[in-house]
Amino acid sequence: MQREEQPVMTTGLERIAAKARGEPNLRFTSLAHHITQERVWTNLNQIPKRSAPGIDGQTVEAALSNFNDWVEPMLESVHNQGYQAPPVRRVYIPKPGKAEKRPLGVPCINDRALQRSTSQVLSAIYEQDFLPCSFGGRPELSAHKALATLHEIISGRKVGWVLEADLKNFFGSLDQGWLLRFVEHRVGDPRILSLIKRWLKAGVLEDGEIQASETGTPQGGSISVLLSNIYLHYVLDLWFERVVKQRLKGEAYLVRYIDDFVLCFQYREDALRVQEVLRKRLAKFGLTLEPNKTKLVEFGRFAHKHASKRGRNRPETIYFLGFTLYCTRNLKGNFKVGMRTEKSRFQRSLLNLRDLMQRMRHLPIREQVENLNRVLRGNYAYYGIAGNIRALQRTYRAVERYWRKMLSSRSRKGNVTWESFGQIKEAFPLLRPRIAISYKELQSIAVL
């Protein structure tokens, strides 16, 4: 029987949030009853219809149509602590421009809906605990807000050094024992704890064999992001804010987006001390820094002045969330943090667009433009940050050139001339570059 879509009831979660906010040391012993059929139904409807099926082969449409057949037994198994979390189906997708492929986890559709529902219940608690330095996988705390916050910290605070950190295989290497201990600080409901353990141990199906999961978090599901935030909340955020900062000479700041983070310091000696103890702190919890992607950089308003003393023409740059941040000056000659699309991300975007144009070159032109504009719209929305218009224009011009090339290859009759191409664009215009976030908006969305 088909159900009508209903809004998730939030009053129960609001009560949990209020209690968590008022009692920071409280362990919640009764949470599973908030994972209701209505909540699972709503989250199931939010999974894109074209999502790939898991190991059971069930599509989103099939899961919706037979919802009443599987939801009650599933929830009953959760309450009986007998839920059998299905293994994640592992697939490999090509990296643009590279020979190797990257692994991707594909959970079953109904398990994905259950993960989302469980994440909502747990987030009601942990959103009261997470610190302002934590972004990603949290309501209304986007990558842009993380970038804006880092931008404002470097621009307006006493920052002279930045430690750009990269965790090696974070999702696959965090310690499950420590993770469960962290969760148990706030969660005492044995049904929820059992559910999390089942997800952690579900394993991965690859080449017909199930590989057991002894470390890391489940791949591909929303519960993985929440558990990762919980892990680094205890391993990194609280430690840095409550232990490390108290022992430094100058100011220090942390900005973290799930497993990507940067540390900002006023003094170099503070940065060097923290860099050393950070390695030891992470090692205690099964984590390591990627040496080739972790570096300490002199960065900030005095970096230009000191660069020449160190034999450099300009200060070094840092990388965060797909952007290269660099030291520059505004029209008045004052220090400013510039942001541009990071080189490898820019190349990846162009390769994805080229691949799209090759695959759809025989479609009607109207459909081609619709597909191209959808991708360009997403590109402009993410990379359209003040000062980055040149990168957007380069993307636009590259699409123009390659699209004309693809149109020319559709038949043996020869090239589509630029004049003819101009007429095609006039009838089916490509989306022009635009800045989505101005400098003023960057300042307004920073979380400080």
Phi and psi in degrees as a GROMACS rama.xvg file:
@    title "Ramachandran Plot"
@    xaxis  label "Phi"
@    yaxis  label "Psi"
@TYPE xy
-79.2164  135.438  GLN-2
-98.8293  151.214  ARG-3
-81.449  140.107  GLU-4
-68.0771  134.295  GLU-5
-123.772  148.748  GLN-6
-71.3283  146.996  PRO-7
-67.0487  132.897  VAL-8
-73.8374  122.744  MET-9
-102.436  -10.6222  THR-10
-60.9319  -40.1826  THR-11
-63.2431  -41.6131  GLY-12
-69.4158  -33.3647  LEU-13
-65.0372  -36.8733  GLU-14
-66.9692  -39.5525  ARG-15
-61.6061  -45.5356  ILE-16
-60.9167  -43.4166  ALA-17
-63.4769  -41.1885  ALA-18
-67.3729  -41.7216  LYS-19
-63.9788  -38.1112  ALA-20
-67.5247  -39.982  ARG-21
-80.115  -25.2187  GLY-22
-129.912  84.1723  GLU-23
-65.5897  -13.2268  PRO-24
-107.139  6.30465  ASN-25
-73.7296  136.04  LEU-26
-99.1507  127.804  ARG-27
-88.6476  117.731  PHE-28
-101.037  -4.83148  THR-29
-139.822  96.6519  SER-30
-127.724  -27.4966  LEU-31
-61.4114  -27.3736  ALA-32
-69.2019  -11.8928  HIS-33
-79.9221  -11.6337  HIS-34
-87.3295  89.3664  ILE-35
-101.703  167.645  THR-36
-60.3355  -39.3173  GLN-37
-63.781  -39.4455  GLU-38
-67.9999  -43.4171  ARG-39
-63.3902  -41.0927  VAL-40
-61.1042  -45.4883  TRP-41
-63.6747  -43.3207  THR-42
-69.3379  -32.5276  ASN-43
-62.6253  -39.6449  LEU-44
-69.0765  -17.8982  ASN-45
-89.1919  -6.66852  GLN-46
-79.0767  126.913  ILE-47
-53.9994  137.995  PRO-48
-61.7234  -25.6318  LYS-49
-91.299  8.93755  ARG-50
-61.1124  140.869  SER-51
-68.8441  143.001  ALA-52
-74.8447  159.946  PRO-53
-86.1893  -153.975  GLY-54
-68.2494  -19.6947  ILE-55
-84.7946  -6.02486  ASP-56
75.5863  4.04493  GLY-57
-79.9047  127.957  GLN-58
-84.7819  171.389  THR-59
-62.645  -44.1306  VAL-60
-61.3648  -39.9882  GLU-61
-67.3557  -40.6053  ALA-62
-64.1527  -34.7486  ALA-63
-70.2498  -42.1052  LEU-64
-70.1167  -33.6225  SER-65
-109.331  29.1702  ASN-66
-52.0387  -47.3856  PHE-67
-65.3821  -20.1968  ASN-68
-76.8823  -31.0218  ASP-69
-112.939  -20.1773  TRP-70
-69.2625  -42.61  VAL-71
-66.1417  -47.614  GLU-72
-59.2026  -36.4234  PRO-73
-64.2352  -48.2667  MET-74
-67.6457  -33.7354  LEU-75
-64.5156  -39.2568  GLU-76
-67.4105  -32.3306  SER-77
-63.4933  -46.4253  VAL-78
-68.7564  -27.5266  HIS-79
-89.0801  2.90402  ASN-80
58.8334  33.0382  GLN-81
-119.136  14.1528  GLY-82
-64.2236  128.242  TYR-83
-98.8731  98.619  GLN-84
-66.2398  123.314  ALA-85
-71.1222  144.626  PRO-86
-59.1695  154.327  PRO-87
-85.4746  135.193  VAL-88
-81.097  123.521  ARG-89
-95.7225  128.922  ARG-90
-125.815  162.076  VAL-91
-120.676  130.591  TYR-92
-116.879  144.464  ILE-93
-68.1802  143.355  PRO-94
-84.304  128.665  LYS-95
-55.248  125.605  PRO-96
78.8406  5.37287  GLY-97
-128.6  156.35  LYS-98
-76.8135  -35.3445  ALA-99
-76.4031  163.856  GLU-100
-119.122  158.17  LYS-101
-110.955  142.207  ARG-102
-75.4119  146.702  PRO-103
-136.569  132.485  LEU-104
-93.1399  133.814  GLY-105
-122.276  101.499  VAL-106
-76.122  162.738  PRO-107
-65.26  150.677  CYS-108
-62.894  -47.1572  ILE-109
-67.8956  -32.6769  ASN-110
-66.8071  -35.2806  ASP-111
-64.2695  -40.0818  ARG-112
-66.2306  -37.4684  ALA-113
-67.663  -39.7504  LEU-114
-61.1773  -44.3655  GLN-115
-62.0888  -41.1758  ARG-116
-65.7039  -43.3563  SER-117
-64.741  -40.6204  THR-118
-60.3265  -40.0914  SER-119
-61.7716  -43.7393  GLN-120
-64.5631  -46.4217  VAL-121
-68.9595  -34.2464  LEU-122
-63.3475  -29.3743  SER-123
-58.3553  -32.5589  ALA-124
-81.4872  -53.4177  ILE-125
-74.328  -21.6875  TYR-126
-64.7542  -19.5032  GLU-127
-83.7801  -18.7849  GLN-128
-98.5084  -36.1259  ASP-129
-58.7292  146.083  PHE-130
-89.2234  160.519  LEU-131
-62.4785  -16.6887  PRO-132
-78.0485  -7.65186  CYS-133
-98.8121  125.04  SER-134
-127.479  165.559  PHE-135
90.082  125.995  GLY-136
70.5375  17.0167  GLY-137
-127.2  149.407  ARG-138
-57.4015  124.605  PRO-139
62.5826  17.7988  GLU-140
-116.779  80.2359  LEU-141
-84.0967  175.794  SER-142
-61.3549  -36.9119  ALA-143
-63.1003  -37.5236  HIS-144
-69.1276  -35.3648  LYS-145
-64.8608  -44.3857  ALA-146
-63.7591  -43.1838  LEU-147
-63.2193  -39.2977  ALA-148
-66.0334  -45.0779  THR-149
-62.2376  -41.4514  LEU-150
-57.6326  -46.0738  HIS-151
-72.3045  -34.3067  GLU-152
-63.0627  -47.7526  ILE-153
-69.0594  -37.1363  ILE-154
-73.8925  -38.1395  SER-155
-112.348  -9.92656  GLY-156
-109.213  175.549  ARG-157
-83.6313  84.6159  LYS-158
-122.237  127.237  VAL-159
-125.019  -16.9803  GLY-160
-139.615  141.709  TRP-161
-129.484  127.591  VAL-162
-99.1169  110.584  LEU-163
-91.0775  115.228  GLU-164
-113.461  147.826  ALA-165
-139.053  122.978  ASP-166
-85.2872  133.128  LEU-167
-81.2203  118.595  LYS-168
47.236  52.3076  ASN-169
-58.1842  -52.7778  PHE-170
-63.8068  -25.2267  PHE-171
-95.003  -6.60475  GLY-172
-122.86  -6.98576  SER-173
-64.5934  149.713  LEU-174
-82.2551  119.662  ASP-175
-66.6605  -33.6902  GLN-176
-62.1329  -47.0276  GLY-177
-63.9872  -40.3265  TRP-178
-58.5924  -46.4825  LEU-179
-64.2578  -37.0286  LEU-180
-63.5393  -40.1689  ARG-181
-64.6818  -44.1444  PHE-182
-61.8824  -38.8028  VAL-183
-68.3888  -12.7158  GLU-184
-59.5104  -33.8779  HIS-185
-118.317  -20.4679  ARG-186
-115.281  121.015  VAL-187
-117.695  4.7645  GLY-188
-76.9039  114.109  ASP-189
-62.7176  -25.3323  PRO-190
-69.704  -40.8491  ARG-191
-69.5868  -41.8376  ILE-192
-63.713  -40.3363  LEU-193
-63.4788  -40.8864  SER-194
-61.7009  -45.0891  LEU-195
-63.4155  -41.9652  ILE-196
-61.0446  -41.598  LYS-197
-62.7319  -39.4672  ARG-198
-66.7741  -40.6217  TRP-199
-64.4572  -32.6124  LEU-200
-99.0883  3.88319  LYS-201
-61.6722  -33.8035  ALA-202
84.3629  -178.143  GLY-203
-127.967  133.928  VAL-204
-94.8404  119.135  LEU-205
-143.735  128.352  GLU-206
55.4919  37.6168  ASP-207
79.0225  0.854099  GLY-208
-119.947  141.46  GLU-209
-91.6524  122.862  ILE-210
-98.0003  124.383  GLN-211
-65.9159  150.233  ALA-212
-108.998  106.68  SER-213
-100.46  -20.9594  GLU-214
-133.828  165.173  THR-215
83.4037  -178.973  GLY-216
-111.551  161.376  THR-217
-60.1526  141.219  PRO-218
-88.4606  144.805  GLN-219
83.6008  -13.6245  GLY-220
-103.809  162.055  GLY-221
-69.3838  -25.006  SER-222
-64.149  -28.6712  ILE-223
-61.9399  -41.9808  SER-224
-65.4813  -45.0445  VAL-225
-62.9421  -46.7367  LEU-226
-62.2951  -35.8531  LEU-227
-65.8261  -41.3717  SER-228
-64.8877  -38.9096  ASN-229
-62.7265  -44.7901  ILE-230
-59.2906  -51.3453  TYR-231
-75.7713  -19.4214  LEU-232
-59.3603  -45.0406  HIS-233
-83.1741  -38.8743  TYR-234
-73.6695  -40.2984  VAL-235
-115.539  -57.7722  LEU-236
-60.3851  -56.5795  ASP-237
-62.9  -41.7352  LEU-238
-59.6351  -46.1728  TRP-239
-68.1555  -45.2234  PHE-240
-72.3181  -37.1979  GLU-241
-103.556  -19.3072  ARG-242
-112.204  -56.2189  VAL-243
-67.3349  -50.4749  VAL-244
-60.7515  -28.6119  LYS-245
-70.1561  -17.6094  GLN-246
-106.496  7.24793  ARG-247
-98.7097  156.386  LEU-248
-74.9478  -39.821  LYS-249
-117.151  -167.002  GLY-250
-74.6808  152.147  GLU-251
-151.825  145.905  ALA-252
-142.279  148.308  TYR-253
-122.487  134.838  LEU-254
-129.168  119.411  VAL-255
-126.023  133.688  ARG-256
-120.198  97.1644  TYR-257
52.7633  -107.848  ILE-258
-101.3  2.70793  ASP-259
-97.2542  128.118  ASP-260
-149.492  155.671  PHE-261
-131.338  148.156  VAL-262
-118.55  131.599  LEU-263
-113.124  138.537  CYS-264
-134.591  151.479  PHE-265
-79.0779  -39.7331  GLN-266
-119.251  144.868  TYR-267
-64.4873  -39.9614  ARG-268
-63.7776  -34.2161  GLU-269
-64.674  -43.2763  ASP-270
-62.4691  -42.201  ALA-271
-66.0059  -40.2401  LEU-272
-62.7932  -46.5622  ARG-273
-67.5354  -37.7757  VAL-274
-58.2015  -39.0112  GLN-275
-71.8202  -47.5525  GLU-276
-72.8609  -25.4915  VAL-277
-62.2803  -42.1071  LEU-278
-59.7627  -42.8123  ARG-279
-68.3748  -41.033  LYS-280
-61.6969  -47.0877  ARG-281
-66.1544  -39.9519  LEU-282
-60.9781  -34.6294  ALA-283
-58.609  -28.549  LYS-284
-112.13  23.418  PHE-285
80.425  13.8484  GLY-286
-113.145  150.109  LEU-287
-135.929  153.208  THR-288
-85.8238  140.438  LEU-289
-76.7449  110.846  GLU-290
-60.6492  -34.9282  PRO-291
-75.414  -14.724  ASN-292
-117.907  9.25264  LYS-293
-114.538  122.88  THR-294
-150.902  150.615  LYS-295
-101.187  125.097  LEU-296
-125.706  135.171  VAL-297
-75.3101  121.349  GLU-298
-152.224  134.267  PHE-299
139.748  -166.449  GLY-300
-67.0719  -21.3058  ARG-301
-102.273  1.45529  PHE-302
-65.832  -36.7596  ALA-303
-60.3142  -45.125  HIS-304
-63.232  -38.7172  LYS-305
-86.4184  -18.0146  HIS-306
-60.6322  -43.2727  ALA-307
-64.352  -33.0588  SER-308
-67.4144  -24.385  LYS-309
-99.7903  12.6463  ARG-310
77.979  25.0619  GLY-311
-117.713  146.09  ARG-312
-73.7445  -32.338  ASN-313
-148.398  162.743  ARG-314
-65.4596  157.349  PRO-315
-68.6194  166.038  GLU-316
-108.69  165.152  THR-317
-126.212  160.189  ILE-318
-122.392  134.06  TYR-319
-155.646  122.517  PHE-320
55.0173  42.3346  LEU-321
87.6458  3.7977  GLY-322
-121.166  146.34  PHE-323
-96.9417  123.311  THR-324
-99.9218  134.182  LEU-325
-139.086  158.062  TYR-326
-87.2287  130.024  CYS-327
-149.39  -169.846  THR-328
-134.583  151.528  ARG-329
-85.358  -175.87  ASN-330
-63.1589  -23.7236  LEU-331
-87.051  -1.91411  LYS-332
88.8043  6.45199  GLY-333
-87.6695  154.69  ASN-334
-61.5398  141.762  PHE-335
-148.624  144.696  LYS-336
-91.2757  120.217  VAL-337
-95.2887  152.15  GLY-338
-133.86  131.931  MET-339
-138.444  158.092  ARG-340
-59.0506  129.29  THR-341
-64.1988  142.858  GLU-342
-55.2982  -47.9731  LYS-343
-68.0989  -33.8992  SER-344
-67.5834  -39.2493  ARG-345
-61.9007  -46.8555  PHE-346
-64.4822  -38.1858  GLN-347
-63.4773  -41.6013  ARG-348
-61.1183  -43.9453  SER-349
-65.6781  -39.2838  LEU-350
-65.0546  -39.1818  LEU-351
-64.5852  -40.8854  ASN-352
-66.9842  -40.0055  LEU-353
-63.7045  -42.1024  ARG-354
-61.7781  -41.1179  ASP-355
-62.1341  -44.5909  LEU-356
-66.5727  -35.3579  MET-357
-65.6526  -41.2748  GLN-358
-71.645  -27.1742  ARG-359
-112.769  15.4672  MET-360
-64.0866  -21.3724  ARG-361
-97.1665  3.83076  HIS-362
-75.5237  161.162  LEU-363
-56.9769  146.353  PRO-364
-58.4939  -37.6934  ILE-365
-57.8548  -43.6937  ARG-366
-67.451  -37.7009  GLU-367
-60.5952  -45.5452  GLN-368
-64.2674  -41.6558  VAL-369
-59.768  -43.2676  GLU-370
-67.1257  -44.3214  ASN-371
-62.9375  -43.9127  LEU-372
-66.1013  -32.1897  ASN-373
-63.0277  -43.9965  ARG-374
-69.4179  -43.4326  VAL-375
-61.9834  -38.4543  LEU-376
-60.879  -42.7884  ARG-377
-66.4135  -39.1936  GLY-378
-63.3325  -47.3837  ASN-379
-65.2388  -36.7607  TYR-380
-65.2054  -37.2329  ALA-381
-86.16  -48.1428  TYR-382
-90.2916  -1.15176  TYR-383
-80.4467  59.3497  GLY-384
-99.5706  143.846  ILE-385
-44.3509  130.871  ALA-386
92.9119  -5.64821  GLY-387
-109.096  20.0378  ASN-388
-63.5926  -32.112  ILE-389
-62.4712  -40.1584  ARG-390
-64.8982  -38.6271  ALA-391
-65.976  -39.9585  LEU-392
-66.6268  -37.6359  GLN-393
-63.8882  -39.7214  ARG-394
-62.1644  -46.3783  THR-395
-60.4628  -47.2725  TYR-396
-65.6656  -37.858  ARG-397
-64.2072  -39.6418  ALA-398
-64.5684  -42.9307  VAL-399
-55.2319  -51.5163  GLU-400
-63.0805  -46.0982  ARG-401
-74.576  -34.5954  TYR-402
-63.5983  -42.1772  TRP-403
-61.0229  -41.2078  ARG-404
-61.2468  -42.5891  LYS-405
-66.9163  -39.8103  MET-406
-65.2121  -34.8053  LEU-407
-68.8688  -26.2905  SER-408
-86.9514  1.35762  SER-409
-74.2572  -18.8767  ARG-410
-148.543  174.595  SER-411
-87.0995  1.75948  ARG-412
-77.6147  -1.91126  LYS-413
108.942  -172.664  GLY-414
-66.6449  149.864  ASN-415
-86.4045  112.591  VAL-416
-67.1562  162.632  THR-417
-63.7486  -32.2744  TRP-418
-65.442  -46.9899  GLU-419
-63.8952  -39.2694  SER-420
-63.8982  -37.3108  PHE-421
-61.7798  -37.9111  GLY-422
-67.9214  -37.6544  GLN-423
-63.4305  -43.4547  ILE-424
-67.2936  -31.7806  LYS-425
-66.8615  -37.3065  GLU-426
-79.177  -34.2263  ALA-427
-131.981  77.5559  PHE-428
-68.1816  140.409  PRO-429
-79.5536  147.057  LEU-430
-67.4748  124.312  LEU-431
-77.5918  151.997  ARG-432
-61.807  144.766  PRO-433
-152.371  148.197  ARG-434
-83.229  125.764  ILE-435
-91.1711  -28.0015  ALA-436
-130.61  114.354  ILE-437
-80.6355  171.04  SER-438
-59.5762  -39.0636  TYR-439
-64.7869  -41.0951  LYS-440
-68.176  -35.1982  GLU-441
-57.5144  -44.0234  LEU-442
-65.3969  -37.36  GLN-443
-74.3951  -27.9552  SER-444
-94.1955  -3.40726  ILE-445
-64.1762  143.171  ALA-446
-105.644  98.3229  VAL-447
